[in-house]
Structures are given as structure tokens and as C-alpha cells.
Amino acid sequence: MDFILDLVVHRIGVYVLGLVSGGRFKGESGFAWGRAVAVGGLILLSPFAAFITWLIYTSGP
């Protein structure tokens, strides 16, 4: 299961970094793989972080 999640996060990161770099980013080497996973993880988790922040913001007095 971890491999599938890692692959999905990597593909999201490669897609986003490919858009930013004009299609030159491939994400195949070790450092590029890690960079793509980091960017993909941030993008995948950002809606959850925004939702939790919204819940905290609206629960105040």
C-alpha cells in the first residue's frame, strides 16, 4: 500500500514540476524523485490542512 501511495504522490509531483519547468522535469534520478515526492505530498495534503485550519478558525468565539 505504501508503494502505491508513493507512486501516486510522485506522479502528482512530476506533473506539477513539469508544468512549472515547461516540461523539462522528468523526476527520474534520486534527487529529482525525492523532490517530486515532496512537492506531490505537499499538494496532496494541502486540502486537509486548509480544512483543519478552517475548522479551528470557525470554532473560536
JOWOMO-V248704 format. One record per residue. N is the residue number from 1. RES is the residue in three letters. PHI is phi in whole degrees, 0 to 359 (999 if undefined). OMEGA is omega in radians with two decimals (* if undefined). D_LAST is the distance of its C-alpha to the last C-alpha in Angstrom with 1 decimal. Layout:
n=<N/N>
res=<RES/RES>
phi=<PHI/PHI>
omega=<OMEGA/OMEGA>
d_last=<D_LAST/D_LAST>
This chain:
n=<1/2/3/4/5/6/7/8/9/10/11/12/13/14/15/16/17/18/19/20/21/22/23/24/25/26/27/28/29/30/31/32/33/34/35/36/37/38/39/40/41/42/43/44/45/46/47/48/49/50/51/52/53/54/55/56/57/58/59/60/61>
res=<MET/ASP/PHE/ILE/LEU/ASP/LEU/VAL/VAL/HIS/ARG/ILE/GLY/VAL/TYR/VAL/LEU/GLY/LEU/VAL/SER/GLY/GLY/ARG/PHE/LYS/GLY/GLU/SER/GLY/PHE/ALA/TRP/GLY/ARG/ALA/VAL/ALA/VAL/GLY/GLY/LEU/ILE/LEU/LEU/SER/PRO/PHE/ALA/ALA/PHE/ILE/THR/TRP/LEU/ILE/TYR/THR/SER/GLY/PRO>
phi=<999/295/296/294/296/298/293/295/296/297/296/296/296/296/297/293/292/294/295/292/269/76/91/276/281/249/71/263/279/299/292/292/299/297/296/294/293/296/293/296/295/297/291/290/269/298/297/293/295/294/295/296/297/296/298/295/295/277/273/287/291>
omega=<3.14/3.13/-3.14/3.11/3.12/3.13/3.13/3.13/3.12/-3.13/3.08/3.13/3.12/3.13/-3.10/3.14/3.04/3.08/-3.11/-3.07/3.14/3.10/-3.11/-3.09/-3.13/3.09/-3.05/-3.13/-3.07/-3.12/3.13/3.09/3.14/3.11/3.13/3.12/3.13/-3.13/3.12/3.09/3.10/-3.14/-3.13/-3.09/-3.07/3.09/3.11/3.10/3.11/3.12/3.11/3.10/3.11/3.10/3.11/-3.11/-3.09/-3.12/3.13/-3.12/*>
d_last=<41.5/40.5/43.3/42.1/38.5/40.1/42.4/39.7/37.5/40.7/41.7/38.3/38.6/42.2/41.4/38.7/40.8/43.8/42.0/41.1/44.6/46.5/47.7/49.3/46.9/48.3/46.4/49.6/50.1/48.3/46.1/45.4/44.5/41.9/40.5/40.3/38.6/36.0/35.2/35.3/33.0/30.4/30.7/30.6/27.4/25.5/24.1/22.8/21.1/19.6/18.3/16.8/15.1/13.8/12.5/10.7/9.3/8.2/6.7/3.8/0.0>
